[in-house]
Amino acid sequence: MNTNGNSADRIANATQQRFGERIEPEPDAVGLETIATMLEHSTFRQWDERPVDAGLLRLLYAAAFSSPSKGDMQQADIIQVVDPAIHESIADLIGGMDWIRKAPVLLIFCGNGRRMQRVAEWRGKSFENDRLDHFFNVTCDAALVLGRFLGAAEASGLGCCPVSAVRDKPDEISEILGLPDGVFPIAGLCAGYPSGAGRVTPRLPLDVTLHTDHYDETRLPQLIDTYDRRRHDLAPYNSQREVERFGWADSYRWRANAACLSGRTSAPSFARRASASIDIARPRERTDDSARSMPYWRLVGGSPQSNRDIRSSLRQRFPLISGRTAK
Ligand SMILES: Cc1cc2nc3c(=O)[nH]c(=O)nc-3n(C[C@H](O)[C@H](O)[C@H](O)COP(=O)(O)O)c2cc1C
């Protein structure tokens, strides 16, 4: 059966809704059904009673672990939570998100910076990649596996919600799941058959997030204003965050306060879990330029180099970096 006509319509509608830009694919292009499903992505937090077949889940794990992997090092793991008592303790620990308790499937996606170190030990080699780069590699692998799982799950009719809240209490989650040093949760994922329809939430227009040859934010204020209005009309936020600090906004703009929201402070503890010998300093006072540009992470040990030095050496090597945003 040729489903391209239908997929092309779905794509045109979803791109309009998502980005405010109707993208009409060539009707004979390949892969339209997959692309339509990606564009129609929606997060779900409510599911019906239907259990998710174990065979289907195994297939989805296989699809997820088929993701590309940095250096073919395969540094991601999934913990599937099947013991109701463990499911319950995780829901209790996170608190405030009761849908986690009711989710038919609960998974914890982990970065694994430990396996390669162990392999190196067993084979009598030194582990040379014990740097922040290792943390990035591991996190990218795990994020890809999460994303691909989500895509495969949605293609098979499941609805999912990732849960970064597992990072609020990395030590407790690690204890419950028996995660050793070097293995750290990047996000949970709840899944099941959705009990209602999803909705395509508007994203920033491609003119904000897609750049050609050079980074460009010249029109950012106008584009964000337009997005704010579109977002408010199509999918207004039903709650506002940190109202006690910032007050209630009649027209809540896209993460209007996002820049000021207090992020989670567990990040340094995570990075230590990623690799015992990477030492990440606490967030510094955000008073100077370098702290603003790189507020959370600062490598200590090795050869101490301030962020300002790093930026200035980057500018020497890649002159276009400086001032490009003023275009
Ligand atoms: C890594 C990651 C972590 C997330 N963590 C949470 C979470 O802890 N709680 C929650 O309700 N939604 C969570 N979400 C879902 C986002 O809130 C959701 O994707 C976003 O609001 C956009 O909505 P949409 O996915 O329906 O387009 C998370 C999404 C991602 C990608």
PDBQT file of the ligand as one rigid body, heavy atoms in Angstrom, charges set to zero:
ROOT
HETATM    1  C1  LIG A 401      15.940  14.525  28.636  1.00  0.00    +0.000 C 
HETATM    2  C2  LIG A 401      14.498  14.882  28.931  1.00  0.00    +0.000 A 
HETATM    3  C3  LIG A 401      14.051  14.900  30.221  1.00  0.00    +0.000 A 
HETATM    4  C4  LIG A 401      12.712  15.189  30.529  1.00  0.00    +0.000 A 
HETATM    5  N1  LIG A 401      12.309  15.154  31.825  1.00  0.00    +0.000 NA
HETATM    6  C5  LIG A 401      11.017  15.376  32.127  1.00  0.00    +0.000 A 
HETATM    7  C6  LIG A 401      10.583  15.287  33.484  1.00  0.00    +0.000 A 
HETATM    8  O1  LIG A 401      11.358  15.017  34.414  1.00  0.00    +0.000 OA
HETATM    9  N2  LIG A 401       9.261  15.507  33.734  1.00  0.00    +0.000 N 
HETATM   10  C7  LIG A 401       8.361  15.793  32.726  1.00  0.00    +0.000 A 
HETATM   11  O2  LIG A 401       7.171  15.961  33.012  1.00  0.00    +0.000 OA
HETATM   12  N3  LIG A 401       8.755  15.888  31.417  1.00  0.00    +0.000 NA
HETATM   13  C8  LIG A 401      10.054  15.674  31.100  1.00  0.00    +0.000 A 
HETATM   14  N4  LIG A 401      10.479  15.749  29.791  1.00  0.00    +0.000 N 
HETATM   15  C9  LIG A 401       9.496  16.011  28.711  1.00  0.00    +0.000 C 
HETATM   16  C10 LIG A 401       9.549  17.460  28.246  1.00  0.00    +0.000 C 
HETATM   17  O3  LIG A 401       8.935  18.270  29.219  1.00  0.00    +0.000 OA
HETATM   18  C11 LIG A 401       8.845  17.579  26.896  1.00  0.00    +0.000 C 
HETATM   19  O4  LIG A 401       9.576  16.856  25.934  1.00  0.00    +0.000 OA
HETATM   20  C12 LIG A 401       8.745  19.044  26.465  1.00  0.00    +0.000 C 
HETATM   21  O5  LIG A 401       7.875  19.753  27.309  1.00  0.00    +0.000 OA
HETATM   22  C13 LIG A 401       8.243  19.210  25.034  1.00  0.00    +0.000 C 
HETATM   23  O6  LIG A 401       6.991  18.577  24.862  1.00  0.00    +0.000 OA
HETATM   24  P1  LIG A 401       6.806  17.484  23.729  1.00  0.00    +0.000 P 
HETATM   25  O7  LIG A 401       7.837  16.409  23.950  1.00  0.00    +0.000 OA
HETATM   26  O8  LIG A 401       5.399  16.946  23.881  1.00  0.00    +0.000 OA
HETATM   27  O9  LIG A 401       6.987  18.154  22.422  1.00  0.00    +0.000 OA
HETATM   28  C14 LIG A 401      11.808  15.499  29.476  1.00  0.00    +0.000 A 
HETATM   29  C15 LIG A 401      12.277  15.494  28.147  1.00  0.00    +0.000 A 
HETATM   30  C16 LIG A 401      13.598  15.197  27.876  1.00  0.00    +0.000 A 
HETATM   31  C17 LIG A 401      14.073  15.188  26.446  1.00  0.00    +0.000 C 
ENDROOT
TORSDOF 0
